[in-house]
Amino acid sequence: MTSSPRCPPLSCRTSPPQGGRSAFAILAFLLLLIGASPASAQNIDAQFRAWLANDLWPEAKAKGVSKKTFDAAFAGVSPNRKLPDLVLPGQKAETPKKQHQAEFGSPGNYFAEKTIGAVASGGRSRAGRHAKTLAAIEKQYGVPVGVVLAIWGRESGFGAAKIPYDAFEVLGTKAFLATRKDMFRKEVIAALVMVEQGKVSRGAMKSSWAGALGQPQFLPTSFLDHAVDFDGDGVADIWNSTPDTLASIANYLVHYGWVKGRDWGFEVTVPDGISCSLEGPDQGKKISEWASLGVERVSGKPFPQNELKADGFLLMPAGRSGPAFIVTPNFYVLKEYNESDLYALFIGHGADRIAGGDKQFAGKWGKVGGLYRSDVAAMQRGLEKAGYDVGGADGLPGFKTRRSIGDWQAKHGIAPTCFPDAEIVNALR
C-alpha cells in the first residue's frame, strides 16, 4: 500500500507571506538596485544576494528552513546567466522574430529509431537484471514493468545520463530571473526543505539545467510527494539507488491515477468515415463503440475483453498523416510526467517494445511540419477568431488545435486532415 499523497510545500498556499510595510521596503530596495538599464554581472550578483536575504530567506524560514541550511545551500552560488528563458534585470522578455524561430517538425521525428530503439533494448536488458525488484514494484503499485523502464530510459538513459548542475544554482537563478519565477520559487523552497529534513545532503543536490533531480528527473516538489525508499536503507535516493528510482516512478504514476489492469492504448486503423476531429480526452466512447464504428487494432487482434466496456479516446498526433490510436485514461496519467502527447506516446510505445519485442508503428508518419511556430500561432489565432478553442495560440498543434483544423476544413468543404499546413495557415491569417 502506498501512503496518501502529501501536499507539496507551497502548493496549498493561496497567497505569499504578508510582510506589511517591510514588503514595500524590500520592493523599493530591489527596484533601486535594478535601475532602468541592463545590469552587469557584478550588479546581478549583488541583486541576487539582496533577493536571497530580503525576499527568499523570510519565506524559507517560515517553511522551517534553518539559517544554517539556507546559507549552505547558496554558499558560493551566483546566477547562471547561460540558462535558457531568463530575463535579466532592466530587460524585457522578447519574442524572437519569425525568421529566427524554430520550425515545427513532423511528430514522427520524436520517434527516431536510434532513440526509441535504445530505450527498448536497454529496457529489455534491465528487465532481466532487475526482475525481482521490478516484480515487487509491479505487485505493490500496479504499474507495468515496461512503463516504469521506459520512463527511466527516457528520462536519464537508465541512470547513465550526466546530471552535472548544482540544483540550487539552477533553481535559485530561475526563481530570480526566469520567465516563470513563481514556479521555480516553489521548487527552490522545496529543495531547501529536502536538505533541512535530511532527505538529501547539500552536496548531492545535482540537477538538470531545468532543475530536475536524479534518475527519474523529479522536481523538488515531486521528490517530496513521490520519492520512495524501496531498498530499505532509510533514504529515498533517486540519484544512486535503482530500486528507489523505479519505485518512485511507479508511485508518481499511481498518485496521478494509474488504473491497474488497463493498458495505456492501442495503435488502430480509423475508417475514412470517422472524422479525425473526434480526437481528445473529452470525446471518449466505450472501446466497444469505437470497435462497432470500424476502428480496429493494427495487430488484427480484438480489443481485450476487460477494455471493451471501458472508455477509450481517439489520438491522432499527426492527424491523417500518421498513426492513430485509441488510448485509455492511463495515457493521460503518462502526460502528468510530461505534458506532451508525443512524450506519453513514446513511453507507451517504448513499454510495448520492452514487453513484446521491437515492433515499430504500423502507420507511417507523413512529411508534415516545416512551418514556423509563429505561422502555426497565427493560424491558431485565426481559428480563435472564428470561434474555435485551440487550447492557446502557442504555435504547437495540440489535440484542440488538430481537431479545430478538422472541423474548419469540413465546414469549408475540405477533406479533414487535422494538421496544419501552409495552405491552412495562409487561409486563416
C-alpha positions in Angstrom: 0.0 0.0 0.0 1.3 3.5 -0.8 0.7 6.4 1.5 -1.7 9.1 0.6 -0.1 11.9 -1.5 1.1 14.8 0.6 0.5 18.4 -0.4 4.0 19.6 -1.5 5.4 22.7 0.2 3.8 25.9 -1.1 1.3 24.1 -3.4 -1.6 24.7 -0.9 -0.7 28.3 -0.4 -3.2 30.9 -1.8 -1.1 33.9 -1.2 2.5 34.9 -0.4 3.6 35.8 3.2 2.3 39.1 4.2 5.1 41.4 5.2 3.3 44.7 5.8 5.4 47.8 5.3 8.6 45.7 5.2 7.4 44.2 1.8 7.2 47.7 0.3 10.7 48.4 1.7 12.1 45.3 0.1 10.5 46.0 -3.2 11.8 49.6 -3.2 15.3 48.4 -2.4 15.3 45.8 -5.2 14.0 48.4 -7.7 16.7 50.8 -6.6 19.3 48.1 -7.3 17.9 47.1 -10.6 17.6 50.5 -12.2 16.5 51.1 -15.8 19.4 49.6 -17.8 20.6 46.0 -18.3 22.7 45.0 -15.3 26.3 43.9 -15.4 27.3 40.5 -14.0 28.5 42.2 -10.8 25.3 44.1 -10.3 23.2 40.9 -11.0 25.2 39.1 -8.3 24.6 41.9 -5.9 20.9 42.0 -6.7 20.7 38.2 -6.3 22.3 38.3 -2.9 19.9 41.0 -1.8 17.0 39.0 -3.1 18.1 35.9 -1.2 18.5 37.8 2.0 15.4 40.0 1.9 12.9 38.1 -0.2 13.6 34.3 -0.3 15.0 33.8 3.2 11.9 35.0 5.1 9.7 32.5 3.2 12.2 29.7 3.6 12.4 30.4 7.4 8.6 30.3 7.6 8.7 26.9 6.0 11.0 25.6 8.7 14.4 26.0 6.9 17.3 27.0 9.3 19.7 29.8 8.5 22.5 27.2 8.5 20.8 25.2 5.8 19.9 28.3 3.8 23.4 29.7 3.9 25.0 26.4 3.0 22.6 26.0 0.0 23.7 29.3 -1.5 27.3 29.5 -0.4 29.3 30.5 -3.5 26.2 30.4 -5.7 25.7 33.1 -8.2 23.1 33.4 -11.1 24.0 31.2 -14.1 23.2 33.5 -17.0 23.7 30.8 -19.5 20.4 29.0 -18.6 17.5 29.5 -21.0 14.4 31.5 -20.5 15.9 34.2 -18.4 15.0 37.9 -18.3 17.9 40.0 -16.9 17.2 43.0 -14.7 16.5 46.0 -16.9 15.5 43.9 -19.9 12.1 42.8 -21.2 11.1 39.4 -22.4 11.2 39.4 -26.2 9.6 37.2 -28.8 12.1 36.1 -31.4 11.4 37.4 -35.0 9.8 34.9 -37.3 12.9 34.1 -39.3 14.7 33.1 -36.1 12.1 30.8 -34.7 12.5 27.1 -34.8 10.5 25.2 -37.4 7.8 22.9 -36.1 8.8 19.4 -37.4 6.9 16.3 -38.1 5.7 14.4 -35.0 7.5 11.4 -36.4 10.8 13.0 -35.7 10.2 12.4 -32.0 10.3 8.6 -32.6 13.7 8.3 -34.2 14.6 4.7 -34.2 18.0 5.4 -32.7 16.4 6.9 -29.6 13.4 4.7 -29.0 15.3 1.6 -30.1 17.9 2.3 -27.3 15.1 2.7 -24.7 13.5 -0.6 -25.9 16.7 -2.7 -25.9 18.0 -1.1 -22.8 14.7 -1.7 -21.0 14.7 -5.4 -22.0 18.2 -6.0 -20.7 17.4 -4.3 -17.4 14.1 -6.1 -17.1 16.1 -9.3 -16.6 18.8 -7.7 -14.5 16.3 -6.2 -12.0 13.5 -8.8 -12.4 12.9 -9.3 -8.7 12.8 -5.6 -7.9 10.5 -4.9 -10.8 8.1 -7.7 -10.0 7.8 -6.4 -6.4 7.2 -2.9 -7.7 4.5 -4.0 -10.1 2.8 -6.1 -7.4 2.7 -3.1 -5.0 1.9 -0.3 -7.4 0.2 -2.0 -10.3 2.2 -0.2 -12.9 3.6 -2.5 -15.7 7.3 -3.1 -15.7 7.7 -1.8 -19.3 6.2 1.6 -18.4 8.5 2.1 -15.5 11.5 1.1 -17.5 10.6 3.3 -20.5 10.3 6.3 -18.3 13.7 5.5 -16.6 15.3 5.1 -20.0 13.8 8.2 -21.5 14.5 10.5 -18.5 18.1 9.5 -17.7 19.3 6.8 -20.0 18.7 4.3 -17.2 20.8 6.4 -14.9 23.7 6.9 -17.3 23.0 10.5 -18.2 25.2 13.1 -16.6 23.3 15.4 -14.3 26.0 18.0 -13.6 24.3 21.1 -12.4 24.1 22.5 -8.9 20.4 22.3 -8.1 20.5 25.5 -6.0 22.3 27.4 -8.7 19.7 26.4 -11.3 16.6 26.8 -9.1 17.9 30.0 -7.5 18.7 31.5 -10.9 15.3 30.6 -12.3 13.4 31.7 -9.2 15.2 35.1 -9.5 15.4 35.6 -13.3 13.2 33.1 -15.2 10.1 33.9 -17.1 8.2 31.5 -14.7 9.6 32.8 -11.4 6.7 31.7 -9.3 7.0 28.1 -10.3 10.7 28.0 -9.6 10.3 29.8 -6.3 8.1 27.0 -5.1 10.7 24.5 -6.3 13.7 26.1 -4.7 11.8 26.3 -1.3 11.0 22.6 -1.7 14.7 21.9 -2.4 15.7 23.7 0.8 13.1 21.7 2.7 14.6 18.5 1.3 18.0 19.4 2.7 16.6 20.7 6.0 14.7 17.4 6.6 17.8 15.4 5.9 16.4 13.7 2.9 19.5 14.5 0.9 22.8 16.2 1.5 23.6 19.6 0.1 26.4 18.1 -1.9 24.2 15.6 -3.5 21.8 18.2 -4.9 22.6 17.8 -8.6 20.1 18.5 -11.3 19.5 19.1 -14.9 19.6 22.5 -16.5 15.9 22.7 -15.7 16.3 21.9 -12.1 15.1 18.2 -12.3 16.7 15.8 -9.9 18.1 12.4 -10.1 17.4 9.4 -12.4 13.6 10.0 -12.5 14.1 13.7 -13.1 11.8 14.9 -10.4 11.4 18.5 -9.5 11.8 19.0 -5.7 8.1 19.2 -5.0 7.7 15.8 -6.8 10.5 14.4 -4.8 8.8 15.4 -1.5 5.5 13.9 -2.8 6.6 10.8 -4.6 10.2 9.6 -3.7 10.2 6.2 -2.2 12.7 4.2 -0.1 12.3 0.8 -1.7 15.6 -0.7 -0.9 15.0 -0.3 2.8 18.1 1.7 3.8 16.1 4.5 5.3 16.7 7.0 2.5 14.8 7.7 -0.7 17.8 8.0 -3.0 16.8 8.8 -6.6 20.4 9.6 -7.6 22.1 6.2 -6.8 19.5 3.6 -5.9 17.8 1.7 -8.8 15.0 0.2 -6.5 14.3 3.7 -5.1 14.3 5.2 -8.6 11.9 2.6 -10.1 9.5 2.6 -7.2 9.4 6.4 -7.1 8.4 6.5 -10.8 5.6 4.0 -10.2 4.5 5.9 -7.1 4.3 9.1 -9.1 2.0 7.5 -11.7 -0.2 5.9 -9.0 -0.6 9.3 -7.4 -1.9 10.7 -10.6 -4.5 8.0 -11.1 -2.9 5.0 -12.9 -5.6 2.4 -13.3 -4.2 -1.1 -12.5 -5.0 -3.7 -15.1 -5.7 -1.3 -18.0 -3.3 -0.8 -21.0 -2.1 2.7 -22.0 -3.6 2.4 -25.5 -3.6 0.6 -28.9 -2.5 1.5 -32.4 -5.5 1.3 -34.6 -6.9 1.9 -38.1 -9.6 4.6 -38.4 -12.0 4.4 -41.3 -12.4 7.4 -43.5 -15.9 7.9 -42.3 -14.7 8.7 -38.8 -13.6 12.3 -38.5 -10.2 13.0 -37.1 -11.9 15.9 -35.3 -13.3 13.3 -32.8 -9.9 13.3 -31.1 -9.4 14.3 -27.4 -9.9 13.2 -23.8 -13.3 15.0 -23.7 -14.7 13.0 -26.6 -14.4 9.4 -25.3 -16.5 6.4 -26.1 -16.6 2.9 -24.8 -14.0 1.0 -26.7 -16.7 -1.4 -27.8 -18.4 1.6 -29.5 -15.2 2.5 -31.3 -15.0 -1.1 -32.5 -18.6 -1.0 -33.7 -17.7 2.1 -35.8 -15.0 0.1 -37.6 -11.9 1.1 -35.5 -9.6 -1.9 -35.4 -6.3 -2.8 -33.8 -3.4 -2.8 -36.4 -2.3 -6.2 -34.9 -5.5 -7.8 -36.1 -6.3 -8.9 -32.5 -9.6 -7.9 -30.9 -9.5 -5.4 -28.1 -9.1 -7.1 -24.7 -12.4 -8.1 -23.1 -11.6 -6.0 -20.0 -11.2 -2.9 -22.1 -14.3 -3.1 -24.2 -16.7 -1.7 -21.6 -14.2 1.0 -20.5 -13.6 4.4 -22.1 -11.2 5.0 -24.9 -10.1 8.2 -26.6 -9.0 8.8 -30.2 -5.4 10.1 -30.5 -4.0 11.2 -33.9 -0.8 13.2 -33.2 -0.3 14.0 -36.9 -3.9 14.0 -37.9 -4.5 11.8 -41.0 -0.7 12.0 -41.8 0.4 9.5 -39.2 -0.5 6.5 -37.0 -3.8 6.6 -35.0 -4.5 5.2 -31.5 -7.3 4.5 -29.1 -5.8 5.5 -25.7 -7.1 4.9 -22.1 -7.0 7.2 -19.1 -3.6 5.8 -18.3 -2.2 7.6 -21.4 -3.2 10.9 -19.7 -1.5 9.8 -16.5 1.7 9.5 -18.5 1.1 13.0 -19.6 1.4 14.1 -16.0 5.0 13.2 -16.2 5.5 15.4 -19.3 2.6 17.4 -20.7 3.1 16.2 -24.3 1.1 13.7 -26.4 4.3 12.7 -28.1 6.1 12.0 -24.8 3.3 9.9 -23.5 3.1 8.0 -26.8 6.9 7.5 -26.7 6.6 5.9 -23.2 3.6 3.7 -24.1 5.2 2.6 -27.4 8.5 2.0 -25.6 6.8 0.0 -22.9 5.2 -2.2 -25.6 8.5 -2.8 -27.3 10.2 -3.6 -24.0 7.5 -6.2 -23.1 6.7 -7.6 -26.6 9.7 -7.1 -28.9 10.7 -4.5 -31.4 7.6 -3.8 -33.4 7.5 -0.3 -34.9 4.4 1.6 -35.5 2.3 0.1 -38.4 1.2 3.5 -39.5 3.7 5.7 -41.3 4.4 9.3 -40.3 3.8 11.6 -43.3 6.0 14.5 -44.3 4.2 17.2 -42.3 5.6 20.1 -40.4 8.2 22.6 -41.6 6.2 25.6 -40.6 7.4 28.3 -38.2 5.8 28.2 -34.8 4.8 31.8 -35.5 2.9 30.6 -38.6 1.1 28.0 -36.6 0.3 30.5 -33.8 -1.1 32.9 -36.5 -3.3 30.1 -37.7 -4.4 29.4 -34.2 -5.4 33.0 -33.7 -7.4 32.8 -36.9 -9.2 29.8 -35.6 -9.9 31.5 -32.3 -11.4 34.5 -34.1 -13.7 32.0 -35.9 -14.9 30.7 -32.6 -12.7 27.6 -32.2 -11.0 26.5 -29.0 -7.4 25.7 -29.9 -6.0 25.5 -26.4 -4.0 28.6 -26.8 -2.0 30.2 -29.6 1.4 28.8 -28.7 2.5 27.6 -32.1 2.2 23.9 -31.1 -0.7 21.9 -32.5 -2.1 20.0 -29.6 -5.3 18.0 -29.8 -7.6 21.0 -29.5 -5.8 22.7 -32.4 -5.8 19.5 -34.5 -9.5 18.8 -34.2 -10.3 22.5 -34.7 -8.5 22.3 -38.0 -10.5 19.3 -38.9 -13.8 21.0 -38.1 -12.8 24.1 -40.0 -11.8 22.0 -43.0 -15.1 20.1 -43.1 -17.0 23.4 -42.8 -15.2 24.7 -45.9 -15.6 21.5 -48.0 -12.1 20.2 -47.4 -11.4 16.6 -46.5 -10.3 16.9 -42.9 -6.6 16.2 -42.2 -6.5 17.7 -38.7 -3.0 19.0 -39.0 -1.6 22.4 -40.0 -0.1 23.0 -43.5 0.8 26.1 -45.4 -2.5 26.3 -47.2 -4.5 26.4 -44.0 -2.1 28.9 -42.4 -2.5 31.3 -45.3 -6.3 30.9 -45.3 -6.6 31.7 -41.6 -4.1 34.6 -41.3 
